[in-house]
Amino acid sequence: MTVETLHSEARQDTAYTTKRAYRTRDVDVTSLKTQADDGIQLKLHGVDHSARPTWKLRETVTFYRDVLGLPLIHTISARGWGHPGHPDFLHFFFDAGDGATIAFFYYIGADRPERYLPEDSHFYSATHTAWGVESREELEQWKETLEGRGMTVSPYTRHEGLESIYFRDPNGYPLEITLRLRDVEEIDARDAELTLRAAIELEDAARAAGEKMTDIDTVWRRKAALVDAYLEAE
């Protein structure tokens, strides 16, 4: 038996091989039950890890371990999982604090698809993870230290209840270090519900008319009407 045959037979038969609907089937929310239907309240307990692919193994390890100073705490090395064309890989993890990790997949011998090239785009930057600090002093230390190590870092950016800095890693992935300025309270949850309800109603109406929503002012006006109705009902 050749080495290649041994390698092929050793590949695991997992969900990556069969029963792949969880990765391929479109989600139609109109066909799904809700929490109100079954009465079960699911809960999350923070972030375990964020994970992305990398095609720059040395640069990624150097950046997160040596430049950011995050300990490299675990690496999984494996043969390709399941479906044809899945390469062998390394899956490695850096300590991000409070039990969370920043993880990467390095697919051995794989080239980077064009769709994964970084872009100077708000759509591209919207996919990111914000990592928290506990004080203004820590946020300032991150910015000043990274700039002192040669990094290009954004100005301090305050948005609602957060203040953040932004930068990119060698893969072009956007990273955010953020300080929570206040606790989220019940009024924030109510405000969120009314804001999104207004936007959803307007989006439904626009779709029905073959149009698109065009501005936030329309959402604010619809939300104002919902706020008035809410206050009248109180």
N, C-alpha and C positions, 0 to 999 in steps of 0.2 A: 504494500500500500504506500503510495507516494505521500510526501509531506502535504501537498496540495489537497489530496483526498482526505487526509486526517483533519486538516484545517476545515474543510467544508462540512464534514460529518460532525465536527465539534460545535458548530454554530447552534445556538439555542433556538428551540421552537417556542416562541413567546408571542405575546400580543402584537409584536412588531411583524410577525409572520402571518398570523391568522386573526380573525375577529378584529379587524382594523377599522371598523366603522366609527369608533370613538375619535379617530383622526381624520376620517374622510367624509362622514355624513354631515350634510348641512343641518344646522340647528334651527328648527321651526318652533319658535316660542309659543305660537298659538296652539300647538299640540301638547304642550307640557303642563303637568300639574304644578301648582304653586304651594308655597308654605301654608297658605290659608286653606288649601284643599286637604292636605294630610295632617296638618297640625304639628309637624315635626320642625323644630327650630335647630338648624345646623349652625355650627360655630367654627370659627378659625381662631388660631392662637398665634398670630404673628407669622413672619416669613421664615421658612426653613432655608430656602436658597433661591437665588435667581440663576438662570443658566442660559448661555448663548454659545454658538459655535465660534471657534477661532481658527484662523489659518496662519497665525503668527505665534507659534508655540514659544520660542525663546523670548520674544518681545512681550508677550502676555505675562509670562512668569516673572520676567524682570520688572515689569511695570507694577503689577499688583503686590508682589513679594518685596521687591527692593526699593521701588520708588514710593509706593503708598505705604509700605511697611506692614501689609496684612500677612499674617502667618499662613504658609501653605500647610494645610492640616490633613489632606486626604487625596488620594488618587486612585481611581478605578481604571484598570486596563483590561480590555476585553476584545474578543473577536467580534466581528460584525454581527448584529442582531437580526436574524430573521430574513426579511425580504431581500430579494436579489439586488445587488449593488450597494448594500449597506456596508461601508468599510469598517475595518478594525478601528478602535478608537481609544483615546485617553479621556477620562472625565475627572477633572481635578478641581479642588475646592480651597478657597481662601477664607479665613475667619473674618467675618464682618461684624462680630459683636453680638452679645445676647443670644447666642445659639444659632444665628443666621450665617450663611455663607454665600460667597460669590463664586459661581461655578462656570466651567467652560468645557465644551466638547472639542477635542482635536481629532478630526477624522483623518486617519493616516492615508496619505497618498491622494487626498481629495483636493481638487481645485475650487477656488471660491467662485460660486455662481455670480453672475453680473447683478442679479437682483439684491444681493447682499452687500454691494458696494455702498460705502457711506455717502450721504447726501447732505447738502446745506439746505435742509427743508424742515418745516415745522412738523410735517407728517412723519419724517424719519426720527426727529428728536422726541416726538411724543412717546415713542417706545423706549422707556428708560425705567430705572429703579432709583428712588431717592433714599439715601442712607442717612440716618438721623444722628445728630449730636445733641448734647444736653444743655449747652450754654452758648452765649454769644462769644465768649472767650475761645471755646473750642472751634466754633465756625471760623473765627478770625485766624486761629492757629492753622486750620486747614488751608485757608486761602493763602496766607503769608508763606507757609512752609512749602506748598506746592509751587508757588511762583518763585520762591527761592531755589527750588530744585529744577527750575527751567520750564515749568508748565505754563501754558496759556489758560487762564482762569477768568470766568465772567466776572463782571461787577456783582456786588451784593444785590439780590433781587428779592424784594418783598412782595408777596402775593397772598392776600387775605390773611390767613393765620400762620403763614410760613415765611421764613427768610432763607434764601438758598444761594449757593454758588454752583456753577456748571463747568464741566470740562469733558474732554473725550479721552478714551484710552487708545492704544495703538491700533486697535481694530476699527476705530472710528465710532465706537459705541458711546452715546452720551451718558454721563454720570452726574448725579446731583447729590450734594451734601446739604442737608436741610435742618433748620432749627424750628421746632414748633413754638410759636409765640404765645399760644393760649390753648386751653383745653376746648375740645368740641363739646357743645352743650345741646340740650334738647331743642332749643330754638334753631340751631343750625340744621338739625335733622328735619324739622318742619319746613324751614326755608328751602332745603334741598328738594324735598318732596314737591313743593309748590313750583319751584323753578323747573324741574324736569317734567312735571305734569303739563305745564304751559308749553314747553318745547315739544313734547310728544304730541299734544293735541294739534299744534301748528304743523308739525311734520306730517301727521296723518292727513290733515286737510290739504297740504301742499302736494303730497303724493297722489291723493285722489284727483286733484286738478291737473296732474301732470307737470307740476312745478316744483321748485325748491324753496326752502326758507332762505331769506336773503340777508337778514341782519338781526342783531341781538335786541334792538329796540322793540321789534315786534314781540319778541319773547317777554321782555319786561312789561309791555302793556298788557299782554294776556295774563302774566303773573300778577300784576296789580289788581286785575279783576278777580282773580282767585283769592288773593289776600283779603280783598273787601268781603267776598262771600264767606271766607273762613272766619273773619272777625264778627260778621253779622250772626253767624251760627254759634258763636261762643256764648 
